[in-house]
Amino acid sequence: MLKGFRDFIMRGNVIDLAVAVVIGAAFTAVVNAVVTGLINPVISMFFQADSLNEAMKVPLFGGSELSLGLILGAIINFLVVAAVVYFVFVMPVNHVKQRAEERIRSGQPPAAGDPPTPTEVELLGQIRDLLAEQSGTTHTDGRHAGS
């Protein structure tokens, strides 16, 4: 399970990233509640700061500060959102896809509700028909496009 989570984090699949953005936005309130109610009190015990954003500040020259706690907080928020997206959405969908592919490979009929999978010949015929309709030509079986 954790290897799959690591692979999900490391790959740049556009669909996975889109799902993560949408679901991540929806879970913002949950993540903020976890940070406010759980992480910030623990941080305040160890670092005498009210929140992770105020913890682990390193003073630099000229009065500016390096905020390591702010960076750590952003990483924690990202990992919480990514874990929720992966374990609640991506992993179950991948499991369902894998089971469907195994069923197809083993020759079992599709489960109830699964759309029938067209054969390669059927797909090629549909592509041929669509191309013929677009160009206004006659099909190889003598039919004219549009009839």
Solvent accessible surface area in square Angstrom, and as a share of the most:
residue,aa,sasa,rsa
1,M,152,0.68
2,L,133,0.66
3,K,131,0.55
4,G,27,0.26
5,F,33,0.14
6,R,137,0.50
7,D,53,0.28
8,F,17,0.07
9,I,56,0.28
10,M,146,0.65
11,R,102,0.37
12,G,63,0.60
13,N,66,0.34
14,V,119,0.68
15,I,127,0.65
16,D,18,0.10
17,L,99,0.49
18,A,53,0.41
19,V,50,0.29
20,A,24,0.18
21,V,108,0.62
22,V,101,0.58
23,I,32,0.16
24,G,12,0.11
25,A,72,0.56
26,A,76,0.59
27,F,48,0.20
28,T,67,0.39
29,A,74,0.58
30,V,77,0.44
31,V,6,0.04
32,N,77,0.40
33,A,64,0.49
34,V,54,0.31
35,V,26,0.15
36,T,90,0.52
37,G,56,0.54
38,L,111,0.55
39,I,29,0.15
40,N,24,0.12
41,P,62,0.39
42,V,63,0.36
43,I,17,0.09
44,S,41,0.27
45,M,132,0.59
46,F,136,0.57
47,F,90,0.37
48,Q,154,0.69
49,A,14,0.11
50,D,128,0.66
51,S,24,0.16
52,L,5,0.02
53,N,74,0.38
54,E,94,0.42
55,A,2,0.01
56,M,61,0.27
57,K,73,0.31
58,V,62,0.35
59,P,108,0.68
60,L,88,0.44
61,F,202,0.84
62,G,88,0.84
63,G,73,0.70
64,S,61,0.39
65,E,96,0.43
66,L,78,0.39
67,S,26,0.17
68,L,75,0.37
69,G,0,0.00
70,L,93,0.46
71,I,92,0.47
72,L,70,0.35
73,G,8,0.08
74,A,60,0.47
75,I,85,0.43
76,I,44,0.22
77,N,49,0.25
78,F,117,0.49
79,L,81,0.40
80,V,42,0.24
81,V,28,0.16
82,A,5,0.04
83,A,29,0.23
84,V,36,0.21
85,V,0,0.00
86,Y,14,0.05
87,F,63,0.26
88,V,83,0.47
89,F,76,0.32
90,V,11,0.07
91,M,57,0.25
92,P,58,0.37
93,V,81,0.46
94,N,62,0.32
95,H,101,0.45
96,V,98,0.56
97,K,118,0.50
98,Q,99,0.44
99,R,136,0.50
100,A,28,0.21
101,E,93,0.42
102,E,80,0.36
103,R,49,0.18
104,I,103,0.52
105,R,175,0.64
106,S,75,0.48
107,G,64,0.62
108,Q,106,0.47
109,P,108,0.68
110,P,77,0.48
111,A,43,0.33
112,A,111,0.86
113,G,82,0.79
114,D,55,0.29
115,P,108,0.68
116,P,117,0.74
117,T,96,0.56
118,P,53,0.33
119,T,78,0.45
120,E,140,0.63
121,V,120,0.69
122,E,91,0.41
123,L,79,0.39
124,L,114,0.57
125,G,17,0.16
126,Q,99,0.44
127,I,92,0.47
128,R,94,0.34
129,D,36,0.19
130,L,107,0.53
131,L,109,0.54
132,A,9,0.07
133,E,98,0.44
134,Q,149,0.66
135,S,76,0.49
136,G,42,0.41
137,T,70,0.41
138,T,75,0.44
139,H,12,0.05
140,T,119,0.69
141,D,92,0.48
142,G,59,0.57
143,R,104,0.38
144,H,105,0.47
145,A,11,0.09
146,G,76,0.73
147,S,103,0.66
